[in-house]
């Protein structure tokens, strides 16, 4: 493993409890009962470390009051005990047992490692026994003073152990890949055969922490927890408990002195587990403080400490460190903006204006600048700042989310803007039009800036890639994906990439849904919005984070570019001939596939969609424009199967029936759910329509599940007679002809 890649681990969740506590710590508490419930959740999670589940009791054979100290307590007739530990060891030579604290917060006794001097007098490590995995081996051993590093391999997986020899043990971390890091330690042992002993046990001091956690079910007692952590510094539970207090500090309302005490103890304990864990703790501390907006000057200290500990290995991450420092500096300026001193507010104003250049849609900055402008008789500037919050997707929601738990009465950004507009213009006439205009202007600028971050697309093959986007008008994490896909549409010509939107009643009722969009969602067995597929392969949002708010649009675009750039290089012999027109009130379409082999044909399906070029409809997440919205799938979402060796489809119907199908579906949905969707949220078809067809292999590839149900080719044309633009780079191509390129003589 390269040294630089080891530190990628520092920026991933390192344990089950840390992930759960971090997610829980983002919640807002509006009353003390919420905090009590959170503390009980925290206690329950931490009790996983000391019992098999909340409400259970540890058995005598599992208790572990100290390193190896549970052996005597566990010694019962017919029962195995914990492997014996040698004490007061001052030399590295001898047998050591590798103990890894897993995600279930139990100590696993994995290998017995022999440390001995080699021919050159250097310490060499060798695994002489293992619990179950006999393929693990140590490939290299490095000892530098008290620092010990073992590079290991297990089958095809490479991992390492890094620790410090201190007080008779080597404590550190085991890391594998870039997503996992576990507390681990080498303990000197007189044992030589692991099968004679317990495979796992509770960590040291488990009984002590269990008793303490159970006694404080109502609310956290940080002084008690920190005292126990100080008394048992070598226990993994001590580090997790200190982290738990840090993760909940904002919600629990710890004062600054208590918070600093928690931080100092957490960092002190992290040093017990080596430099890698200490670096991780410095990073997490900075992250937690910046997330809560507490002690920003302290946060900067910990960002600097993490960067220094990483040294040259952190060079590639310098932009991330600087971004964290910038955010802390913004928080310092926001604090000054609320000062009673004129000079503080003036200096904060200048600092926040400079910060807005880098963070154009930071709602805290916009609100602070708007308040300053209003207080200093600058109505147009104040209106501009607050109009940006109201017009741009989700910004006002985020402002309101920040206020949860605070006393009511503070006006919303919309209320502030309305007051400012009335004072400046005399009434609210023109305000909504101004917001729509501002939205379009700023979104255009944002998309242009995002597009500039990547070079032009690579030279394409002849495979037209299809991106299918499943979203909801009330799905907050869809904002970043919405923006990124709009940029994708302007990045690639339509004879390289086609994007389609399918709206869902997920998480709430949506006026842009139709039966075919629901059926397509079910075809992929999806459960959440937003979700994206590229050529039939679903992108996992956990592994590929394309979801998020407006500020993450650039990240979502970069991720999608990575996937799509690879797809458009491909070549295929499959072609789709398309035709579509609306004439004398009759809509007719046809599609015919060529180039598929006899072996492929039985599992192939031809699917078609009629998509509206641009639908204007307000949504609660602030997205006002919806490009390439699927209105219907001629032939149905199940697709058209081949007949007599041919894969083709044609149909015609009165154009008015297209709208009637949408109306009938929504009326039935509204009646069944006893709701009525506002008329402006379910606009009728009014814009140009496009006909899209694609060939999809409906037989999933079990050997390569990441491929999904592969889409082999796509084609798109505007429906003639409905005002669509020609979607090809060749100016001589007729509007009703497929834009799929001609077949190559020798496809790759």
C-alpha angles and dihedrals in degrees: 000000000000115000093236093052091052089067092054082078090067091071098052129078106270102200146014093253093048092053093048095045093046092051092046092047090061091066120104119232119212098181141016092261089064090054091048090053090049092051090050088051090049091047091049092051093048090047087063082076093058106028135028091248141344108290094025128110126226116246121236091249091059102049116111114183092172143356102308089344094120095070095086093043090050097046103116131147112282094002130112120238135211114280110268117256125214114227134212092026112170101171131064096223116102141048120326130183118220109226118189122187104221133206089272086059094241124128112248118202100214112163143004107227124196116212114198138152115263129214092285093050094255123131113256125189127215132176108234099173139011137188098235113330111081093170095073115106138167112242099183140008125206123185118182111172104301094343116103126189126182119188108205142182131206113186103304096341122097121203140152144213120223121184149143125246107229136143095002098310140076107232124185143100140296114219130191124183116327101299108056136060125163135187109253139169140188111224123192110246140183090209123100104179120055095196088072091064143048115290092215141009142172117281123258116289092017092137092051094051092043091057092047095048093049091051094057103049093135100057140345121273104200094182091058094045093048091049091053091047089053091050092049105033095156095057116102087217090065092060093045092048092051090049090049091056091049092049092055099037097111095046094045091050097231111182120242095262092052091046092052090049090053092048094049092050093046092052093043091053092046090061088062087068099051139262095299093058092041090054089049091051093051090051093047091048092054091045093051094048094048091046092054096037091234124140097350093180088055089049091057090054091056094045088054091046092052091048092049093049091052093051116174090351088070097054093106090051097053092106089056092050091049091048090055091049090049091052092050090049089052090053090051090051092047088054091052091048087067093050121120090226117094093214092054092051092046094051090045090052092056092045092050093048089055091047091051089065089065097034105035094170102041100134094202091056093045092050093047092049091046092052092048092049092049092048090050096050097256100133098167092052091046091050091049093052095047094040088057090055092049098041102044121079117276097342095117090046090055091050090053092045089056089057097055110123093024124112112277124246105074109122120246120246089255090054091048091049092048091052092048092047093050092048091050101037103024095240141021096264110135096013096112091046089050091052092050091049092047091049093053094045096048094042089052091052093045093050091048091052091049092050091053091060091074130050121245115288118276123257107288132226119216099275111110108212122220122210114194116196120196111195146149133226088232099041107113097194089057093075097085092046092048092055094042093053092049088055090047089056091056093042098058129040114241091251087067106035133016123190126201131187123211114186121211138193085246122151091354140356113302128194094210095064125108134180094261093052089052091048092050090051089052092047090065091042091235125170107183143042135259099044127152132201125191114202090339096310113118115227110225107229090206092058096030108037103207093141123091148088128306093281091063096054092103092053091049091050093050091051094049091047090055091055098039096045088060094047098051092056089069127102130214136176091219117110133184122207110204136188130175136163144156113219130164090352093306122118116206130176136174137181133184128186126212135174099047116130124237089249092054099043102078094059096041125102129192114219130185134193135189108215128186113230098227128356119194111211132140119240133190090243091058100249106136103174126057116191124202094004112184109237099174141350109225108219091023135270091282089068134222119293123214118266125198091349094307131108109202143121139192135173143155135203139162108286091229090064090068091066091039091058090054093047094048092050094050093045090053092046093049093048093048093050096037093235138115120219112215113258094239089057093058104045118182122246107280109145136071117296128220128203114222125184131182139179114227132184103226092193107093116227104240093187091053106029091169088070090062117184096339120227106214101188141359134196134185137192135168114252104250115239094030100082101254122157122246106262103207136089091226108087094202096059113109117242093240097051126095114261092213107123121244118274117268119239093237113022115202 
